[in-house]
Amino acid sequence: MPVIEVMDLRKSYAGRPAVDGVSFAVEEGEIFGVLGPNGAGKTTTVECVEGLRVPDSGVVRVTGLDPVADHARVARVLGAQLQESELQAKLTVREALELYAAFYPKPLDWGPLAERLGLTAKLTTRFGKLSGGQKQRLFIALALIGDPRIVVLDELTTGLDPRARRDTWELIEDVRTRGVTVLLVTHFMEEAQRLCDRIAVIDKGRVAALDTPAGLIRRSAGSTVISFTPSAPLDEAELNALPALASVEHRDGRITLAGTDETVNAVITLLARHRVTARQLRVSDATLDDAFLDLTGDATKEAAV
Ligand SMILES: Nc1ncnc2c1ncn2[C@@H]1O[C@H](COP(=O)(O)OP(=O)(O)OP(=O)(O)O)[C@@H](O)[C@H]1O
């Protein structure tokens, strides 16, 4: 049985749909990503899973329980990252960890958790004096302290420097190794690609695609990218006629084509036919970034970056 089930979830604000028929199921032990442009309905969706918002219609189940009607029981199995305003400025890091540990029947030992999140040197620092990244790390610790079966992390590494981000990814991988299910809302493609087993791409309140990161990349139009600097100009019409071509870009004499393996073979044949040499030829797989822009359409491109 899935540990989280969302079926035809709908939620409007002042008559405007923010979530418009979202369905997905998260299996035990999975890292499930929710990805989408700003305002797509991601936070509303996960807050319905946490029982913090009441859906207009649809069904949400967490370990078979209704997060609104069975809020107390759901809170025992689900750890959620807090919003900044929820902690007192005068509370020290140690006090916050001890306080939250006391809420749960079998909390984790907060010492190693604080160590893993680089908070040991900050135990006596008051919350109000922490940097944005340190606060973020404390919220992650507090989400995990109750040793939950499921953890919901919204914008996990926003505000963290690259080092802290990588340490946090390792921590999340450790958490999953212990069998914890992770529901992760993120804007970072690299994070989603590295951590998530499956991703629901949400766009305009609906699920635009649901697949593994590799599956999302494969289904986007230009899943292979070839770039090179030709030794002589190539005919634009011939380039545009290449099979399975998704896009052509020219920059500083360099040509970048997105397509499939078929496009790559055809361009190599084209180059040979015209006796044109391709300097600095590179062939690479498209990234999740490319797939995301493709799946969420042109209108949302600007909001996504
Ligand atoms: N409490 C609220 N009252 C009115 N409108 C809201 C409320 N919360 C969210 N919205 C609107 O609902 C839509 C979806 O918001 P939501 O926060 O769920 O999106 P999101 O995908 O999490 O966005 P972001 O990536 O920017 O955090 C947005 O248009 C937002 O303005």
The ligand as a Gaussian input file, in Angstrom:
#p B3LYP/6-31G(d) Opt

LIG

0 1
 N       -3.488000      31.419000       1.322000
 C       -3.638000      31.749000       0.035000
 N       -4.577000      32.631000      -0.351000
 C       -4.760000      32.955000      -1.639000
 N       -4.029000      32.445000      -2.656000
 C       -3.062000      31.564000      -2.335000
 C       -2.827000      31.159000      -0.979000
 N       -1.812000      30.252000      -0.982000
 C       -1.439000      30.105000      -2.281000
 N       -2.191000      30.881000      -3.094000
 C       -2.109000      30.948000      -4.567000
 O       -2.282000      29.624000      -5.073000
 C       -1.381000      29.381000      -6.149000
 C       -0.507000      28.174000      -5.833000
 O        0.342000      28.505000      -4.728000
 P        1.378000      27.491000      -4.096000
 O        2.072000      28.211000      -2.971000
 O        0.697000      26.228000      -3.781000
 O        2.367000      27.282000      -5.310000
 P        3.871000      26.731000      -5.352000
 O        3.922000      25.843000      -6.526000
 O        4.244000      26.168000      -4.036000
 O        4.684000      28.047000      -5.638000
 P        6.203000      28.488000      -5.224000
 O        7.123000      27.625000      -5.994000
 O        6.245000      29.903000      -5.689000
 O        6.309000      28.318000      -3.736000
 C       -0.609000      30.672000      -6.363000
 O       -1.220000      31.388000      -7.405000
 C       -0.747000      31.400000      -5.051000
 O       -0.720000      32.790000      -5.249000

